[in-house]
């Protein structure tokens, strides 16, 4: 993979996740935070905070770049991050839905691995 493509992908992933993280919860004190680790090519949205009397902490979205492909490891968004990445110019053949079983991936229209 060309270094230019890798840098462009990183910027797209960060922008897509930042856009999702900017959408506030209207019913709780839960906040969304982004974690961008370019050295490991790991990108996350975390939720942290109180919802009533319960403390919430978890991962809403997790994307890795592995061996020249974008692996969506977790997608807890309403509409799906893959479509946003695709609309931003990343080809479907470079996106793996890692949260789908390997035998199902060929039917998704995205890369299998």
DSSP file (Angstrom, degrees, kcal/mol; ACC not computed):
  #  RESIDUE AA STRUCTURE BP1 BP2  ACC     N-H-->O    O-->H-N    N-H-->O    O-->H-N    TCO  KAPPA ALPHA  PHI   PSI    X-CA   Y-CA   Z-CA
    1    1 A X              0   0    0      0, 0.0     2,-0.1     0, 0.0    67,-0.1   0.000 360.0 360.0 360.0 136.8    0.0    0.0    0.0
    2    2 A X     >  -     0   0    0      1,-0.1     4,-2.1     4,-0.0     5,-0.2  -0.397 360.0-126.9 -68.8 144.3    1.3    3.5   -0.9
    3    3 A X  H  > S+     0   0    0      1,-0.2     4,-2.5     2,-0.2     5,-0.2   0.850 110.3  58.1 -60.1 -35.6    2.2    5.7    2.0
    4    4 A X  H  > S+     0   0    0      1,-0.2     4,-2.4     2,-0.2    -1,-0.2   0.924 106.8  47.2 -61.2 -44.6   -0.1    8.4    0.5
    5    5 A X  H  > S+     0   0    0      2,-0.2     4,-2.9     1,-0.2    -2,-0.2   0.915 111.0  51.8 -62.8 -42.7   -3.1    6.1    0.7
    6    6 A X  H  X S+     0   0    0     -4,-2.1     4,-2.4     2,-0.2    -2,-0.2   0.924 111.2  46.5 -60.8 -45.5   -2.3    5.1    4.2
    7    7 A X  H  X S+     0   0    0     -4,-2.5     4,-2.1     2,-0.2    -1,-0.2   0.910 113.1  49.6 -63.8 -42.0   -2.1    8.7    5.4
    8    8 A X  H  X S+     0   0    0     -4,-2.4     4,-2.4     2,-0.2    -2,-0.2   0.914 110.4  50.6 -63.2 -42.7   -5.3    9.5    3.6
    9    9 A X  H  X S+     0   0    0     -4,-2.9     4,-3.0     1,-0.2     5,-0.2   0.919 108.3  52.4 -61.5 -43.8   -7.1    6.5    5.2
   10   10 A X  H  X S+     0   0    0     -4,-2.4     4,-2.6     1,-0.2    -1,-0.2   0.930 110.7  47.5 -58.0 -45.7   -5.9    7.5    8.6
   11   11 A X  H  X S+     0   0    0     -4,-2.1     4,-2.2     2,-0.2    -1,-0.2   0.900 112.8  48.5 -63.6 -41.2   -7.3   11.0    8.1
   12   12 A X  H  X S+     0   0    0     -4,-2.4     4,-2.8     2,-0.2     5,-0.2   0.942 112.2  48.4 -64.0 -48.1  -10.6    9.6    6.8
   13   13 A X  H  X S+     0   0    0     -4,-3.0     4,-2.6     1,-0.2     5,-0.3   0.936 112.6  48.6 -58.4 -47.8  -11.0    7.2    9.7
   14   14 A X  H  X S+     0   0    0     -4,-2.6     4,-2.4    -5,-0.2    -1,-0.2   0.895 113.0  47.4 -61.1 -40.9  -10.2    9.9   12.3
   15   15 A X  H  X S+     0   0    0     -4,-2.2     4,-2.3     2,-0.2    -1,-0.2   0.922 112.3  48.9 -67.6 -43.7  -12.7   12.3   10.7
   16   16 A X  H  X S+     0   0    0     -4,-2.8     4,-1.9     1,-0.2    -2,-0.2   0.936 115.6  43.7 -61.4 -46.5  -15.5    9.7   10.5
   17   17 A X  H  X S+     0   0    0     -4,-2.6     4,-2.7    -5,-0.2    -1,-0.2   0.887 112.0  53.0 -68.4 -37.7  -14.9    8.7   14.2
   18   18 A X  H  X S+     0   0    0     -4,-2.4     4,-1.5    -5,-0.3    -1,-0.2   0.896 107.5  52.6 -62.8 -39.3  -14.6   12.3   15.3
   19   19 A X  H  < S+     0   0    0     -4,-2.3     4,-0.4     2,-0.2    -1,-0.2   0.925 111.9  45.1 -62.2 -44.3  -18.0   13.1   13.7
   20   20 A X  H >< S+     0   0    0     -4,-1.9     3,-1.4     1,-0.2    -2,-0.2   0.917 111.5  52.5 -64.4 -42.5  -19.7   10.2   15.5
   21   21 A X  H 3< S+     0   0    0     -4,-2.7    11,-0.3     1,-0.3    -1,-0.2   0.760 100.2  63.6 -65.9 -24.2  -18.1   11.1   18.8
   22   22 A X  T 3< S+     0   0    0     -4,-1.5     2,-0.7    -3,-0.2    -1,-0.3   0.620  78.4  96.3 -76.7 -12.4  -19.3   14.7   18.4
   23   23 A X  S <  S-     0   0    0     -3,-1.4     2,-0.1    -4,-0.4     9,-0.0  -0.700  74.5-141.4 -80.4 113.3  -23.0   13.5   18.6
   24   24 A X        -     0   0    0     -2,-0.7     2,-0.4     1,-0.1     7,-0.1  -0.363  11.3-114.5 -78.2 153.4  -24.0   14.0   22.2
   25   25 A X        -     0   0    0      5,-0.6     3,-0.2     1,-0.1    -1,-0.1  -0.712  23.5-160.9 -76.6 133.8  -26.1   11.7   24.3
   26   26 A X  S    S+     0   0    0     -2,-0.4    -1,-0.1     1,-0.2    -2,-0.0   0.578  82.0  46.3 -93.9  -9.4  -29.3   13.6   25.1
   27   27 A X  S    S+     0   0    0      3,-0.1     2,-0.3    24,-0.0    -1,-0.2   0.330 111.4  26.9-118.9   7.5  -30.4   11.5   28.1
   28   28 A X  S    S-     0   0    0     -3,-0.2    23,-0.2     2,-0.2    -3,-0.1  -0.933  75.5-104.0-156.8 178.0  -27.3   10.9   30.2
   29   29 A X  S    S+     0   0    0     21,-2.0    21,-0.3    -2,-0.3     2,-0.2   0.252  72.8 129.7 -92.4   9.8  -23.9   12.2   31.4
   30   30 A X        -     0   0    0     20,-0.3    -5,-0.6    19,-0.2     2,-0.3  -0.474  41.5-161.6 -69.8 132.8  -22.1    9.7   29.2
   31   31 A X  E     -A   48   0A   0     17,-3.0    17,-2.6    -2,-0.2     2,-0.4  -0.828  11.4-133.9-113.4 154.1  -19.4   11.2   27.0
   32   32 A X  E     -A   47   0A   0    -11,-0.3     2,-0.4    -2,-0.3    15,-0.2  -0.896  22.3-173.4-106.4 137.7  -17.7    9.9   23.9
   33   33 A X  E     -A   46   0A   0     13,-2.8    13,-3.3    -2,-0.4     2,-0.3  -0.976  15.5-137.9-129.1 144.0  -14.0   10.1   23.5
   34   34 A X  E     -A   45   0A   0     -2,-0.4     2,-0.4    11,-0.2    11,-0.2  -0.781  10.1-164.5 -98.3 147.0  -11.8    9.2   20.5
   35   35 A X  E     -A   44   0A   0      9,-2.2     9,-2.6    -2,-0.3     2,-0.6  -0.968   8.3-176.0-129.5 114.3   -8.5    7.3   20.8
   36   36 A X  E     +A   43   0A   0     -2,-0.4     2,-0.6     7,-0.2     7,-0.2  -0.951   6.9 178.1-116.7 115.9   -6.3    7.5   17.8
   37   37 A X  E  >> +A   42   0A   0      5,-3.0     5,-2.2    -2,-0.6     4,-0.9  -0.841   3.7 174.3-117.5  90.8   -3.1    5.5   17.8
   38   38 A X  T  45S+     0   0    0     -2,-0.6    -1,-0.1     1,-0.2     5,-0.1   0.800  76.6  63.1 -68.8 -29.1   -1.3    6.0   14.5
   39   39 A X  T  45S+     0   0    0      1,-0.2    -1,-0.2     3,-0.1    -2,-0.0   0.885 119.6  25.6 -63.6 -37.3    1.8    4.1   15.6
   40   40 A X  T  45S-     0   0    0     -3,-0.4    25,-0.3     2,-0.2    -1,-0.2   0.422 106.6-124.8-101.8  -1.8   -0.4    0.9   16.0
   41   41 A X  T  <5 +     0   0    0     -4,-0.9    24,-2.0     1,-0.2     2,-0.4   0.951  62.1 142.5  51.2  55.3   -3.0    2.0   13.4
   42   42 A X  E   < -AB  37  64A   0     -5,-2.2    -5,-3.0    22,-0.2     2,-0.4  -0.994  27.9-175.6-127.9 130.9   -5.8    1.6   16.0
   43   43 A X  E     +AB  36  63A   0     20,-2.9    20,-2.9    -2,-0.4     2,-0.3  -0.994   8.5 173.7-135.4 128.4   -8.8    3.9   16.2
   44   44 A X  E     -AB  35  62A   0     -9,-2.6    -9,-2.2    -2,-0.4     2,-0.5  -0.918  29.5-149.9-135.4 155.0  -11.5    3.9   18.8
   45   45 A X  E     -AB  34  61A   0     16,-2.2    15,-2.7    -2,-0.3    16,-1.2  -0.997  27.6-168.7-117.7 123.8  -14.6    5.6   20.2
   46   46 A X  E     -AB  33  59A   0    -13,-3.3   -13,-2.8    -2,-0.5     2,-0.4  -0.839  13.3-146.0-108.5 148.2  -15.0    5.1   23.9
   47   47 A X  E     +AB  32  58A   0     11,-2.8    11,-1.9    -2,-0.3     2,-0.4  -0.951  24.4 171.2-111.1 136.9  -18.1    5.9   26.0
   48   48 A X  E     +AB  31  57A   0    -17,-2.6   -17,-3.0    -2,-0.4     2,-0.3  -0.988  27.0  55.9-147.1 131.0  -17.4    7.0   29.6
   49   49 A X  E    S- B   0  56A   0      7,-2.0     7,-3.8    -2,-0.4     2,-0.4  -0.862  74.7 -45.4 143.9-173.5  -19.7    8.4   32.3
   50   50 A X  E     - B   0  55A   0    -21,-0.3   -21,-2.0    -2,-0.3     2,-0.5  -0.763  27.6-173.2 -99.3 133.9  -22.8    8.0   34.3
   51   51 A X  E >  S- B   0  54A   0      3,-3.2     3,-1.7    -2,-0.4     2,-0.4  -0.899  74.0 -55.4-120.2  97.3  -26.2    6.9   33.1
   52   52 A X  T 3  S-     0   0    0     -2,-0.5   -23,-0.0     1,-0.2   -24,-0.0  -0.580 120.5 -20.5  67.0-122.2  -28.4    7.4   36.1
   53   53 A X  T 3  S+     0   0    0     -2,-0.4     2,-0.5    -3,-0.1    -1,-0.2   0.307 122.2  90.0 -99.1   7.1  -26.9    5.3   38.9
   54   54 A X  E <  S-B   51   0A   0     -3,-1.7    -3,-3.2     2,-0.0     2,-0.5  -0.898  70.2-137.1-111.9 132.1  -24.8    3.1   36.5
   55   55 A X  E     -B   50   0A   0     -2,-0.5     2,-0.4    -5,-0.2    -5,-0.2  -0.734  20.6-155.9 -86.1 129.8  -21.3    3.9   35.3
   56   56 A X  E     +B   49   0A   0     -7,-3.8    -7,-2.0    -2,-0.5     2,-0.3  -0.887  22.7 159.3-108.9 135.2  -20.8    3.2   31.6
   57   57 A X  E     +B   48   0A   0     -2,-0.4     2,-0.3    -9,-0.2    -9,-0.2  -0.882  24.8 111.7-153.0 120.4  -17.4    2.5   30.1
   58   58 A X  E     -B   47   0A   0    -11,-1.9   -11,-2.8    -2,-0.3     2,-0.6  -0.983  60.2 -84.2-172.9-179.6  -17.0    0.7   26.7
   59   59 A X  E     +B   46   0A   0     -2,-0.3   -13,-0.2   -13,-0.2     3,-0.1  -0.909  26.3 176.9-108.5 121.0  -16.1    0.8   23.1
   60   60 A X  E    S+     0   0A   0    -15,-2.7    16,-2.9    -2,-0.6     2,-0.3   0.830  75.5  12.1 -87.6 -38.2  -18.6    2.0   20.5
   61   61 A X  E     -BC  45  75A   0    -16,-1.2   -16,-2.2    14,-0.2     2,-0.4  -0.999  59.2-177.7-144.2 142.8  -16.3    1.7   17.5
   62   62 A X  E     +BC  44  74A   0     12,-2.2    11,-2.2    -2,-0.3    12,-1.7  -0.963   6.9 176.3-143.7 121.4  -12.9    0.0   16.9
   63   63 A X  E     -BC  43  72A   0    -20,-2.9   -20,-2.9    -2,-0.4     2,-0.3  -0.989   3.5-175.7-127.7 134.9  -11.0    0.2   13.6
   64   64 A X  E     -BC  42  71A   0      7,-2.6     7,-3.5    -2,-0.4     2,-0.6  -0.925  22.8-137.9-121.6 151.6   -7.6   -1.2   12.8
   65   65 A X  E     + C   0  70A   0    -24,-2.0     2,-0.4    -2,-0.3     5,-0.2  -0.964  34.5 172.9-105.9 116.6   -5.4   -0.9    9.7
   66   66 A X  E >   - C   0  69A   0      3,-2.5     3,-1.7    -2,-0.6    -2,-0.1  -0.989  60.0 -19.7-130.6 125.1   -3.9   -4.4    9.2
   67   67 A X  T 3  S-     0   0    0     -2,-0.4    -1,-0.1     1,-0.3     3,-0.1   0.853 127.9 -47.0  48.1  44.7   -1.9   -5.6    6.2
   68   68 A X  T 3  S+     0   0    0      1,-0.2     2,-0.3   -67,-0.1    -1,-0.3   0.622 119.6 100.3  78.4  12.9   -3.2   -2.9    3.9
   69   69 A X  E <  S-C   66   0A   0     -3,-1.7    -3,-2.5    44,-0.1     2,-0.7  -0.947  72.1-122.5-128.9 151.9   -6.9   -3.3    4.8
   70   70 A X  E     -Cd  65  95A   0     24,-3.4    26,-3.6    -2,-0.3     2,-0.6  -0.848  28.2-160.2 -92.9 117.2   -9.2   -1.4    7.1
   71   71 A X  E     -Cd  64  96A   0     -7,-3.5    -7,-2.6    -2,-0.7     2,-1.0  -0.884   8.2-155.7-102.7 115.0  -10.6   -3.8    9.7
   72   72 A X  E     +Cd  63  97A   0     24,-3.0    27,-1.2    -2,-0.6    26,-0.6  -0.809  19.3 173.2 -88.0 105.9  -13.8   -2.7   11.4
   73   73 A X  E     +     0   0A   0    -11,-2.2     2,-0.3    -2,-1.0   -10,-0.2   0.787  67.0  14.0 -86.4 -30.6  -13.6   -4.7   14.6
   74   74 A X  E     +C   62   0A   0    -12,-1.7   -12,-2.2    -3,-0.1     2,-0.3  -0.985  58.9 179.9-147.6 133.9  -16.5   -3.2   16.4
   75   75 A X  E     +C   61   0A   0     -2,-0.3   -14,-0.2   -14,-0.2   -15,-0.1  -0.802  13.2 160.7-139.3  95.7  -19.3   -1.0   15.0
   76   76 A X        +     0   0    0    -16,-2.9   -15,-0.1    -2,-0.3     2,-0.1   0.083  41.5 118.0-100.0  22.1  -21.9    0.1   17.6
   77   77 A X  S    S-     0   0    0    -17,-0.2     4,-0.1     1,-0.1    -2,-0.1  -0.451  71.1-120.9 -86.2 163.7  -23.2    2.9   15.4
   78   78 A X  S    S+     0   0    0      1,-0.1    -1,-0.1    -2,-0.1    -3,-0.0   0.926 105.7  24.0 -70.1 -46.1  -26.7    3.2   14.1
   79   79 A X  S    S-     0   0    0      1,-0.1     4,-0.2    -3,-0.0    -1,-0.1   0.669 114.2-100.4 -99.5 -18.8  -26.0    3.3   10.4
   80   80 A X     >  -     0   0    0      2,-0.1     4,-0.8     1,-0.1     3,-0.3   0.324  10.6-124.8 103.1 128.3  -22.6    1.6   10.1
   81   81 A X  H  > S+     0   0    0      1,-0.2     4,-2.4     2,-0.2     5,-0.2   0.800 100.9  71.5 -73.4 -30.9  -19.2    3.0    9.7
   82   82 A X  H  > S+     0   0    0      1,-0.2     4,-2.6     2,-0.2    -1,-0.2   0.897  97.4  50.1 -55.5 -43.1  -18.3    1.0    6.6
   83   83 A X  H  > S+     0   0    0     -3,-0.3     4,-2.8     1,-0.2    -1,-0.2   0.888 109.5  51.3 -64.1 -39.2  -20.7    3.1    4.5
   84   84 A X  H  X S+     0   0    0     -4,-0.8     4,-1.3     2,-0.2    -1,-0.2   0.908 111.1  47.7 -64.3 -41.6  -19.2    6.3    5.8
   85   85 A X  H  <>S+     0   0    0     -4,-2.4     5,-2.2     2,-0.2    -2,-0.2   0.918 113.2  48.6 -64.0 -43.0  -15.7    5.1    4.9
   86   86 A X  H ><5S+     0   0    0     -4,-2.6     3,-1.7    -5,-0.2    -2,-0.2   0.920 109.5  51.4 -62.7 -45.1  -16.8    4.1    1.5
   87   87 A X  H 3<5S+     0   0    0     -4,-2.8    -1,-0.2     1,-0.3    -2,-0.2   0.758 105.1  58.5 -64.2 -24.0  -18.5    7.5    0.9
   88   88 A X  T 3<5S-     0   0    0     -4,-1.3    -1,-0.3    -5,-0.2    -2,-0.2   0.440 131.3 -90.1 -86.5   0.3  -15.3    9.2    1.9
   89   89 A X  T < 5S+     0   0    0     -3,-1.7     2,-0.5     1,-0.3    -3,-0.2   0.468  82.5 132.3 111.5   1.8  -13.4    7.4   -0.9
   90   90 A X      < -     0   0    0     -5,-2.2    -1,-0.3   -81,-0.1    -2,-0.1  -0.764  58.0-120.8 -87.4 125.8  -12.2    4.1    0.6
   91   91 A X    >   -     0   0    0     -2,-0.5     3,-2.2     1,-0.1     4,-0.2  -0.322  11.6-124.3 -67.8 146.6  -13.0    1.2   -1.7
   92   92 A X  G >  S+     0   0    0      1,-0.3     3,-1.5     2,-0.2    19,-1.5   0.812 110.4  66.2 -55.6 -31.7  -15.1   -1.7   -0.4
   93   93 A X  G 3  S+     0   0    0      1,-0.3    -1,-0.3    17,-0.2    19,-0.1   0.577 100.9  49.8 -70.2  -7.9  -12.3   -4.0   -1.4
   94   94 A X  G <  S+     0   0    0     -3,-2.2   -24,-3.4   -25,-0.1     2,-0.5   0.334  95.9  83.5-109.2   4.0  -10.2   -2.4    1.3
   95   95 A X  E <   -d   70   0A   0     -3,-1.5    16,-2.0    -4,-0.2     2,-0.5  -0.942  57.4-167.5-114.7 125.4  -12.7   -2.6    4.1
   96   96 A X  E     -de  71 111A   0    -26,-3.6   -24,-3.0    -2,-0.5     2,-1.6  -0.942  19.7-142.4-111.4 129.2  -13.1   -5.8    6.2
   97   97 A X  E >   +d   72   0A   0     14,-0.6     3,-2.1    -2,-0.5   -24,-0.1  -0.661  25.8 179.0 -87.0  82.7  -16.0   -6.3    8.5
   98   98 A X  T 3  S+     0   0    0     -2,-1.6   -25,-0.2   -26,-0.6    -1,-0.2   0.708  72.7  64.3 -61.9 -22.8  -14.0   -8.0   11.2
   99   99 A X  T 3  S+     0   0    0    -27,-1.2     2,-0.3    -3,-0.1    -1,-0.3   0.549  88.9  84.5 -79.5  -6.9  -17.0   -8.4   13.5
  100  100 A X  S <  S-     0   0    0     -3,-2.1     5,-0.1     1,-0.1     8,-0.0  -0.741  95.0-100.3 -92.3 143.9  -18.7  -10.7   10.9
  101  101 A X    >>  -     0   0    0     -2,-0.3     3,-1.9     1,-0.1     4,-1.4  -0.322  33.3-115.5 -59.5 144.7  -17.8  -14.4   10.9
  102  102 A X  H 3> S+     0   0    0      1,-0.3     4,-0.6     2,-0.2    -1,-0.1   0.829 115.3  55.8 -52.4 -35.9  -15.3  -15.3    8.2
  103  103 A X  H 34 S+     0   0    0      1,-0.2    -1,-0.3     2,-0.1     4,-0.1   0.700 109.2  47.4 -73.0 -17.3  -17.9  -17.5    6.3
  104  104 A X  H X4 S+     0   0    0     -3,-1.9     3,-1.9     1,-0.1     4,-0.4   0.730  91.0  81.4 -91.6 -26.5  -20.3  -14.5    6.1
  105  105 A X  H >X>S+     0   0    0     -4,-1.4     3,-1.8     1,-0.3     5,-0.5   0.825  82.2  61.1 -54.7 -38.7  -17.8  -11.9    4.9
  106  106 A X  T 3<5S+     0   0    0     -4,-0.6     3,-0.4     1,-0.3    -1,-0.3   0.777 103.9  52.8 -60.8 -21.6  -18.0  -13.0    1.2
  107  107 A X  T <45S+     0   0    0     -3,-1.9    -1,-0.3     1,-0.2    -2,-0.2   0.513  93.8  72.7 -88.8  -5.8  -21.7  -12.1    1.2
  108  108 A X  T <45S-     0   0    0     -3,-1.8    -1,-0.2    -4,-0.4    -2,-0.2   0.704  99.1-123.2 -83.9 -20.2  -21.2   -8.6    2.6
  109  109 A X  T  <5S+     0   0    0     -4,-0.5     2,-0.2     1,-0.4    -3,-0.1   0.400  81.5  99.4  88.3  -3.1  -19.8   -7.0   -0.5
  110  110 A X  S   <S-     0   0    0     -5,-0.5    -1,-0.4     1,-0.2   -17,-0.2  -0.527  87.8 -67.3-106.2 178.0  -16.7   -5.9    1.4
  111  111 A X  B     -e   96   0A   0    -16,-2.0   -14,-0.6   -19,-1.5    -1,-0.2  -0.248  33.6-145.7 -64.4 153.7  -13.2   -7.5    1.6
  112  112 A X              0   0    0    -16,-0.1    -1,-0.1   -19,-0.1    -7,-0.1   0.747 360.0 360.0 -93.1 -27.1  -13.0  -10.9    3.3
  113  113 A X              0   0    0     -8,-0.1   -17,-0.1   -18,-0.1   -44,-0.1   0.248 360.0 360.0-174.7 360.0   -9.5  -10.4    4.9
